[in-house]
């Protein structure tokens, strides 16, 4: 019996943590992809805010006026 097999039998969670660490290590190398996703998301937020901002402001002001009775 190898040392790894003995270790695996003593700690049943050993295989799960090994797989999880391998998954995390594999995903950590994709920094340019995460940067691109972050920039695209920020761009979409700015675009939607520019288009819908005035309408949302007007809607909010109308709601406040109705609630306050002005």
C-alpha positions in Angstrom: 0.0 0.0 0.0 1.4 3.4 -0.9 1.7 6.3 1.4 -0.9 8.2 -0.6 -3.4 5.4 -0.3 -2.8 5.2 3.5 -3.3 9.0 3.7 -6.5 8.8 1.7 -7.9 6.1 4.0 -7.1 8.1 7.2 -8.6 11.3 5.9 -11.7 10.7 3.6 -11.9 14.4 2.8 -8.4 14.3 1.3 -9.6 13.6 -2.2 -12.2 16.3 -2.1 -9.8 19.0 -0.9 -7.2 17.9 -3.5 -9.8 18.2 -6.3 -10.9 21.6 -5.0 -7.4 23.0 -4.8 -6.7 21.7 -8.3 -9.9 23.5 -9.5 -8.9 26.8 -7.8 -5.4 26.6 -9.1 -6.7 25.9 -12.6 -9.0 29.0 -12.6 -6.5 31.4 -11.1 -4.5 31.6 -14.3 -7.4 33.3 -16.3 -6.8 36.8 -15.1 -7.2 38.5 -18.6 -10.6 36.8 -18.9 -11.8 38.1 -15.6 -10.5 41.6 -16.4 -12.4 41.5 -19.7 -15.6 40.4 -17.9 -15.3 43.1 -15.3 -14.7 45.8 -17.9 -17.6 44.7 -20.1 -19.9 44.6 -17.0 -18.9 48.1 -16.0 -19.5 49.3 -19.6 -23.0 47.8 -19.7 -23.8 49.4 -16.3 -22.7 52.8 -17.6 -24.6 52.4 -20.9 -27.8 51.2 -19.1 -27.5 54.0 -16.6 -27.1 56.6 -19.3 -30.2 55.4 -21.2 -32.5 54.6 -18.3 -31.2 57.2 -15.7 -33.5 60.0 -16.6 -36.5 57.7 -16.7 -35.7 56.2 -13.4 -35.1 59.6 -11.8 -38.5 60.8 -13.1 -40.2 57.6 -11.8 -38.5 58.1 -8.4 -39.6 61.7 -8.1 -43.2 60.8 -9.0 -43.3 58.1 -6.4 -41.9 60.5 -3.7 -44.5 63.1 -4.7 -47.3 60.6 -4.4 -46.2 59.4 -1.0 -45.5 62.8 0.4 -48.7 64.3 -1.0 -47.1 67.3 -2.7 
